[in-house]
Amino acid sequence: MTDLVLASASASRRRVLEAVGLSFTIDPPRADEEAAKASLRAAGLKPRDQADALAELKALSISRRRPGFIIGADQMLAIEGEVLDKPKDMAEARAHLMRLRGKTHELLSAAVVARDGAIIWRHIETPRLTMRAFSDAFLDDYLEQAGEAVLSSVGAYQLEGPWRAIVCARGWRLFLCARHAAFAASGFSPRTRDCCAMTITGATKVLALIGDPVSHSLSPIMHNGWIADYGLDAVYVALPLQSDSAESEIRAFCRFGLAGANVTVPHKREAASAADRSEGVVANVLRWEKDGSVSGFNTDGLGFLDALSETAPDWKTRVRRVLMLGAGGAASAIAEALGPHVDTIHFANRTQSRADAAADALRAGRVLRWDDLERGFGAADLIVQATTLGMSGSPSPNWPMHAAKPSAICADIVYKPLETPFLAAARARNLVSMDGLGMLIHQGARAFELWFGVKPDVQKARARLIAALP
């Protein structure tokens, strides 16, 4: 029988394999791990790639001198772009925990299997753990009980081990959510989403995303991440709504005590009608007021401008003519926000009547026939792809990107996939391009501020969402 070998001296990893009944031997690698780690960092590798490379190094160093299936594993802790190593002493352990307190960090867990000197399998997972904003007194008590055992962990916390009754009870209490954390600490991570859950009580505010479909949405990851960042007693969920009478259904939600909601396709117009007051005829944000009334807002347009300014800071001096592909709620909101800054906005839509209606609503509005896209691409300074074309599972036309001006800016509001056929064609021409995450994050940030009065960290959200994309 072919041997199974664990290329690690880690007691935690050994216990994981023992717990599932595997028969194996232990053969720790002799490679200088610290030197390898320093070399990888000097080369500028991302923490995820460093963990993968170290796991490979461990597996291959054993596989080249003995037969069998060799398991190599490594784990790195990253917080806000910084990698934390195992603490050298208790003072550094305390500093690490203070650094992690009240924040979400990633445990980049890599596992590699080698045989006969070659890699035959590899996998990386990124559990996300959010620590509570615990008190200094709790931290002092935890470190006193745990002792130097915490020096064996990059995060200076212990969630498993023979001291379970004393130390681990406190270790779990470091976290808002430590689901999957024992596996994460061992370096063998189960597949999981963002681990930043919170304690739900009768006083927890509930916010929702309403639309059809919503199962693909990244909004719950984005908003729950921000909720955890600021220690808010709230939760954000996705609620699919399939209805021919969405306006009345959304009004019914008002009686359930929601604190707020995002509304996505196809119900944005109905959301504006359902609100007691609304900024316009389309609403993607609802806020429940203290008097029980509901206010409607549209953050799509300004969110798009925020993202555009991030991608092309000089857009106001270079964009005079806009081509808007699509004429739905998002397209109309974006066009309305762009209107004061440009000369013309040409709407092109497969259903001509919708393009006519969108153009009629704006001073700068014009209509371009769908079969005349090549001319529209050639004249535009900014081309906005505001349809679902190119979304995962949806076909995409052969966009006439060859006709676009070299100075054109191309933006797509689709974010799954992150690189759509539209953006791929734009980047092949070396055109300035903007993916759909920018608008999603910035419109979400404006919604979050409307609900909580806090401006959230958009860069942190982008990192979370990119990690969550397949």
C-alpha positions in Angstrom: 0.0 0.0 0.0 1.3 3.5 -0.9 2.3 5.5 2.2 0.6 8.7 3.2 3.1 11.1 4.7 2.5 14.4 6.4 5.4 16.8 5.7 4.9 18.7 8.9 5.6 18.6 12.6 2.4 20.5 13.4 0.4 18.8 16.1 -2.8 20.5 14.8 -2.4 19.0 11.3 -1.6 15.6 12.8 -4.8 15.7 14.9 -6.9 16.6 11.8 -5.7 13.5 9.9 -6.1 11.3 13.0 -9.6 12.5 13.5 -10.7 11.3 10.1 -9.1 7.9 10.7 -6.2 8.1 8.2 -3.1 6.0 8.6 0.0 8.1 8.0 3.6 8.8 9.0 5.2 12.1 9.8 8.3 13.4 8.1 9.0 17.0 8.8 10.8 18.9 6.0 14.4 20.0 6.5 14.1 23.1 4.3 14.9 26.5 5.8 11.3 27.7 5.9 12.1 31.2 7.2 14.7 31.8 4.5 12.2 30.6 1.9 9.5 32.8 3.3 11.9 35.8 3.2 12.8 35.1 -0.4 9.1 34.8 -1.5 8.3 38.1 0.2 11.3 39.8 -1.4 10.0 38.6 -4.8 6.7 40.5 -4.1 4.4 37.4 -4.1 1.0 37.9 -2.6 0.3 36.1 0.7 -1.9 33.6 -1.0 0.9 32.7 -3.5 3.4 32.6 -0.6 1.3 30.0 1.3 0.9 27.9 -1.8 4.7 28.0 -2.6 5.7 27.1 0.9 3.2 24.1 0.9 4.7 23.0 -2.4 8.3 23.4 -1.0 7.5 21.2 2.0 5.8 18.4 -0.1 8.5 18.3 -2.8 11.4 18.3 -0.3 10.1 15.0 1.1 8.7 13.6 -2.1 12.1 13.8 -3.8 13.7 11.4 -1.2 10.9 8.9 -0.4 7.9 7.3 -2.1 4.3 7.9 -1.2 1.6 10.6 -1.2 3.3 13.5 0.5 1.1 16.2 2.1 2.5 19.7 2.4 0.6 22.5 4.1 1.1 26.1 5.0 -0.9 28.9 6.4 -0.5 32.7 6.4 -2.5 35.3 8.3 -3.1 38.5 6.4 -4.8 41.7 7.6 -5.3 44.8 5.5 -2.4 43.7 3.3 0.0 42.9 6.1 1.2 39.4 6.9 1.7 38.4 10.5 4.2 35.8 11.4 4.2 33.6 14.6 4.9 35.9 17.6 8.4 35.6 19.0 7.3 36.3 22.6 4.3 37.1 24.7 4.7 40.9 24.1 4.5 40.4 20.4 1.6 38.0 20.8 -0.3 40.7 22.6 0.6 43.2 19.9 -0.8 40.8 17.2 -4.1 40.3 19.1 -4.4 44.1 19.5 -3.8 44.4 15.7 -6.6 41.9 15.0 -9.1 43.2 17.6 -12.3 44.3 16.1 -11.2 43.5 12.5 -11.6 40.8 9.9 -8.5 38.9 8.9 -7.8 36.1 6.4 -6.2 32.7 7.1 -4.7 31.7 3.7 -4.6 27.9 4.0 -2.7 26.0 1.3 -2.4 22.2 0.9 -0.4 20.3 -1.7 0.0 16.6 -2.4 3.2 15.4 -4.2 4.2 12.0 -5.5 7.5 10.9 -7.1 8.8 14.4 -7.0 5.8 16.0 -8.8 2.7 17.9 -7.6 -0.5 15.9 -8.3 -3.0 18.1 -6.3 -3.2 21.5 -4.7 -5.8 23.6 -3.1 -6.1 27.0 -1.3 -8.9 28.3 0.9 -9.3 31.7 2.5 -11.5 31.6 5.7 -12.2 35.0 7.1 -12.4 35.4 10.8 -13.6 38.5 12.6 -12.4 39.2 16.1 -14.6 40.9 18.7 -13.6 44.3 20.0 -12.7 42.6 23.3 -11.4 44.5 26.3 -7.8 44.8 27.5 -8.8 42.9 30.6 -10.2 40.0 28.6 -7.0 39.9 26.5 -4.8 39.9 29.6 -6.8 37.0 31.0 -6.7 35.1 27.8 -2.9 35.4 27.4 -2.4 34.5 31.1 -4.4 31.3 30.7 -3.0 30.3 27.3 0.6 31.0 28.1 3.3 30.4 25.5 1.1 27.9 23.6 -0.1 31.0 21.6 3.4 31.4 20.2 2.8 28.4 17.9 0.0 30.3 16.0 0.4 33.1 13.6 -2.6 34.8 15.1 -1.6 34.2 18.7 -4.9 32.4 19.4 -5.7 28.8 20.1 -8.9 27.2 19.1 -8.0 23.5 19.5 -5.7 21.4 21.5 -5.4 19.5 24.8 -6.0 22.7 26.8 -9.5 22.9 25.3 -11.5 23.4 28.5 -9.6 26.5 29.6 -7.8 28.1 26.7 -10.1 27.2 23.8 -13.2 28.5 25.5 -11.5 31.9 25.7 -10.0 31.4 22.2 -13.5 31.0 20.7 -14.7 34.1 22.5 -12.1 36.2 20.8 -14.3 36.0 17.7 -17.5 37.4 16.4 -17.7 34.2 14.3 -15.2 31.3 14.7 -17.2 28.9 12.5 -14.7 26.7 10.6 -11.8 28.2 12.7 -10.5 25.0 14.1 -10.0 23.7 10.6 -8.5 27.0 9.6 -6.1 26.9 12.4 -4.9 23.5 11.4 -4.1 24.6 7.8 -6.8 22.2 6.3 -9.6 24.6 5.5 -13.1 23.6 4.5 -14.8 25.6 1.7 -16.5 28.6 3.2 -17.7 32.0 2.6 -16.8 35.2 4.5 -16.7 34.2 8.1 -17.9 37.4 9.7 -21.2 36.4 11.2 -22.6 38.2 14.2 -24.7 37.4 17.2 -28.4 37.8 16.3 -30.7 39.2 19.0 -34.2 40.6 19.1 -32.7 44.1 18.7 -30.6 43.3 15.6 -31.4 45.5 12.7 -32.3 43.6 9.5 -31.5 44.9 6.0 -32.2 43.1 2.8 -31.5 42.9 -0.9 -34.8 42.5 -2.8 -34.9 41.4 -6.4 -35.0 38.5 -8.8 -32.5 36.9 -9.0 -30.4 37.7 -5.9 -28.6 34.4 -5.3 -25.6 35.6 -7.4 -25.3 38.9 -5.5 -22.1 40.0 -3.6 -24.0 42.6 -1.7 -24.5 40.4 1.5 -20.7 39.9 1.6 -20.0 43.6 1.1 -22.5 44.9 3.6 -22.0 42.3 6.3 -18.3 42.9 6.0 -18.8 46.6 6.7 -21.2 45.8 9.5 -18.5 43.7 11.1 -15.9 46.4 10.5 -17.9 48.9 12.6 -19.3 46.5 15.2 -22.9 47.2 14.3 -25.8 45.2 15.6 -27.2 44.5 12.1 -27.4 41.8 9.5 -27.9 42.0 5.7 -29.7 39.2 3.8 -30.8 38.5 0.2 -34.6 38.1 -0.3 -35.7 36.8 -3.8 -39.0 38.4 -4.9 -40.8 36.9 -7.9 -43.9 38.9 -8.3 -46.1 40.6 -10.9 -47.3 43.0 -8.2 -43.9 44.0 -6.7 -45.1 47.4 -5.6 -47.6 45.9 -3.2 -45.1 43.2 -2.1 -42.5 45.8 -1.3 -45.1 47.8 0.7 -45.8 44.6 2.7 -42.1 44.4 3.6 -42.5 47.8 5.3 -44.7 46.1 8.0 -41.9 43.7 9.0 -39.7 46.3 10.6 -36.7 46.3 8.2 -34.2 49.0 8.8 -33.4 49.4 5.1 -33.2 47.6 1.8 -31.4 47.6 -1.6 -33.7 46.9 -4.5 -32.3 45.4 -7.7 -33.7 44.3 -11.1 -36.5 44.1 -12.0 -38.2 46.0 -9.1 -36.5 49.5 -8.9 -39.4 51.4 -10.4 -41.9 49.6 -8.1 -39.6 50.4 -5.1 -39.8 54.1 -5.9 -43.6 53.8 -6.1 -43.9 51.8 -2.9 -41.9 54.4 -0.9 -43.7 57.3 0.9 -41.2 59.6 -0.7 -38.6 59.0 -3.4 -35.8 61.0 -5.1 -37.0 59.9 -8.5 -39.0 57.4 -10.4 -36.4 54.7 -9.8 -35.1 53.6 -6.3 -32.4 51.1 -5.5 -32.3 52.1 -1.8 -35.1 52.2 0.8 -34.7 53.5 4.3 -37.3 53.0 7.1 -37.7 56.2 9.1 -38.4 56.5 12.8 -42.0 57.6 12.1 -42.6 54.4 10.2 -42.5 56.0 6.7 -40.2 54.8 3.9 -37.8 57.0 1.9 -36.5 56.0 -1.5 -33.1 56.9 -2.9 -31.0 56.1 -6.0 -27.3 55.6 -5.4 -26.6 53.9 -8.7 -25.8 57.1 -10.6 -23.6 58.8 -8.1 -22.0 55.4 -7.2 -21.1 55.1 -10.9 -19.5 58.6 -10.9 -17.5 57.7 -7.8 -16.2 54.6 -9.5 -15.5 56.5 -12.8 -13.5 59.2 -10.9 -11.5 56.4 -9.3 -10.7 54.8 -12.7 -10.3 58.0 -14.8 -9.9 61.0 -12.6 -9.8 63.4 -15.6 -13.1 62.0 -17.2 -14.9 65.4 -16.8 -12.5 67.1 -19.2 -12.4 64.3 -21.8 -16.0 63.0 -21.9 -18.5 65.0 -24.0 -20.4 62.2 -25.8 -21.7 59.1 -24.0 -23.1 55.8 -25.5 -25.4 54.1 -23.1 -26.0 50.4 -23.9 -29.3 49.6 -22.2 -32.2 51.7 -21.0 -33.2 50.1 -17.7 -33.2 51.5 -14.2 -29.4 51.4 -13.8 -28.8 52.9 -17.2 -31.3 55.8 -16.6 -29.7 56.5 -13.2 -26.2 56.6 -14.6 -27.3 58.8 -17.5 -29.1 61.2 -15.1 -25.9 61.5 -13.0 -23.8 62.1 -16.1 -26.2 64.5 -17.7 -24.9 67.8 -16.2 -21.3 67.0 -17.2 -21.7 65.9 -20.9 -23.2 67.2 -24.1 -25.1 64.1 -25.4 -26.1 60.6 -24.1 -27.2 58.2 -26.8 -29.3 55.3 -25.6 -29.1 52.0 -27.6 -31.5 49.3 -26.5 -32.7 46.1 -28.1 -36.3 47.3 -27.4 -36.5 50.6 -29.2 -39.4 52.0 -27.1 -37.4 51.8 -23.9 -34.5 53.7 -25.5 -37.0 56.4 -26.6 -38.4 56.7 -23.1 -35.0 56.9 -21.4 -33.8 59.6 -23.9 -37.0 61.7 -23.6 -36.4 62.0 -19.9 -33.1 63.8 -20.3 -32.1 67.1 -21.8 -29.0 65.4 -23.3 -30.8 62.3 -24.2 -30.6 60.9 -27.8 -31.5 57.5 -29.4 -29.2 55.2 -31.4 -30.6 52.2 -33.2 -29.3 48.9 -31.9 -28.2 48.0 -35.5 -26.1 51.2 -35.7 -23.8 50.4 -32.8 -20.6 50.6 -34.8 -21.2 54.3 -35.5 -22.1 54.9 -31.9 -18.9 53.2 -30.6 -16.9 55.4 -33.0 -18.3 58.7 -31.8 -18.4 58.1 -28.0 -15.9 59.3 -25.4 -17.5 57.0 -22.8 -19.3 53.7 -23.5 -21.3 52.2 -20.7 -22.5 48.6 -20.9 -25.6 48.7 -18.7 -27.4 45.6 -19.8 -27.2 42.0 -18.4 -25.4 40.9 -21.6 -22.2 39.2 -20.7 -23.4 38.2 -17.2 -22.5 34.7 -16.2 -24.8 32.4 -18.2 -26.0 35.2 -20.5 -24.8 35.5 -24.1 -22.9 38.5 -25.3 -22.9 40.1 -28.8 -19.8 40.8 -30.8 -19.3 44.4 -29.7 -17.8 46.6 -32.4 -14.9 47.7 -30.1 -12.7 48.0 -33.2 -14.6 51.2 -34.0 -14.0 52.9 -30.6 -11.7 55.9 -30.3 -8.2 55.2 -28.7 -9.2 57.7 -26.0 -12.5 56.1 -25.2 -13.4 55.0 -21.7 -15.3 51.7 -21.4 -17.4 50.7 -18.3 -19.4 47.6 -17.6 -21.8 47.4 -14.7 -21.7 43.5 -14.8 -19.4 42.1 -12.1 -19.9 38.3 -12.6 -17.7 37.6 -14.4 -15.3 40.4 -13.5 -14.0 40.5 -17.0 -16.9 40.4 -19.4 -16.5 40.0 -23.2 -17.2 43.8 -23.4 -14.3 44.6 -21.1 -12.0 41.9 -22.7 -12.6 43.6 -26.1 -11.8 47.0 -24.6 -8.6 45.9 -22.9 -7.5 44.2 -26.1 -7.5 47.7 -27.5 -5.7 49.1 -24.4 -8.7 51.3 -23.7 -9.3 52.7 -20.2 -11.8 50.2 -18.7 -13.9 49.9 -15.5 -15.4 46.7 -14.2 -18.7 46.3 -12.5 -17.3 46.0 -9.0 -16.6 49.8 -8.8 -20.2 50.8 -9.2 -21.4 48.0 -7.0 -19.1 49.0 -4.2 -19.6 52.8 -4.4 -23.4 52.7 -4.7 -23.4 50.2 -1.8 -21.1 52.6 0.2 -23.6 55.4 -0.3 -26.5 53.2 0.7 -24.6 52.1 3.9 -24.0 55.7 4.8 -27.8 56.5 4.3 -28.6 53.6 6.7 -25.9 54.0 9.4 -24.4 57.5 8.9 -20.9 55.9 8.4 -18.7 56.1 5.3 -17.4 52.5 4.9 -14.0 51.5 3.6 -14.4 50.8 -0.2 -11.0 49.4 -0.7 -11.5 46.8 2.0 -14.8 45.9 0.3 -13.1 45.4 -3.1 -10.6 43.1 -1.6 -13.3 41.0 0.0 -15.4 40.8 -3.1 -12.5 39.9 -5.4 -11.6 37.1 -3.0 -15.3 35.9 -3.1 -15.4 35.8 -6.9 -14.8 32.4 -8.5 
